[in-house]
Amino acid sequence: MSEQKRFTLRMDSDLFKEIEKRAEVNKRSIAKEIEFLLEKHIKEESKDSDNA
């Protein structure tokens, strides 16, 4: 397993509330929800660039 890094992330409060709702629905912490969404976006973007 790769090493985890800690950092501060500032975001719009409305975006935070949306992520907070999604995290609750998905039974994840807010940090894990953000990590999930970032990984999903990166994978989708990689697929798109592979198909270009």
Secondary structure, DSSP 4 states (H G I P E B T S, - for coil): -PPP--------HHHHHHHHHHHHHTT--HHHHHHHHHHHHHHHHHHHHH--
